[in-house]
Amino acid sequence: MIYVFDTSSIRSLQHFYPSVFKTIWGGLDTLIQQQNLISTREVWNEVERQNISADVLAWAKQNKQIFTTPSTPELQFVATIFQIAHFQNLIGEQQRLKGTPVADPFVIACAKIKGGTVVTEELLKPNAAKIPNVCAHFNVPCIDLEKFMQQQGWTF
């Protein structure tokens, strides 16, 4: 199974110190080696701009190959997402005004085209333009980091 990580889940990894939670970090590395943990270039752009722990930033830099450039089918699916007027709100007003990266539609498109599962900390909210809402609309599996770890069978 391919897991496509959103920025929020990568950021949440900072709560799992590598020196203490070695199973998590080893498991992530194994999934990366198997090419079963990926993300998008836009997530990398968000991660670079955010205030995250040095450990997570170093891990992201060491594994920069997981942050893929969107393929043509992925870009076409992003356009499909934005054909639904409500989902155009995935790009916030501040992001439009400041020109900051927006990863959400690319994460969803990557998972849809590659047959993967989105991993995000965003929550499903009625009538919202959130990752879980868009995933539900397009039948893309979507879980949070805890569920991801449960699916891996990781216990501590």
TANORSUL-V856724 format. One record per run of one state. SS is the DSSP state (~ for helix, > for strand, _ for the rest). FROM is the first residue (numbers start at 1). LEN is the number of residues. If there is no record, write none. Layout:
BEGIN
ss: {SS	SS}
from: {FROM	FROM}
len: {LEN	LEN}
END
This chain:
BEGIN
ss: {_	>	_	~	_	~	_	>	~	_	~	_	~	>	_	~	_	~	_	~	_	~	_	>	_	~	_	>	_	~	_}
from: {1	3	6	7	16	22	34	37	41	50	54	63	64	67	69	72	83	85	91	93	99	104	115	117	120	131	138	142	144	145	153}
len: {2	3	1	9	6	12	3	4	9	4	9	1	3	2	3	11	2	6	2	6	5	11	2	3	11	7	4	2	1	8	4}
END
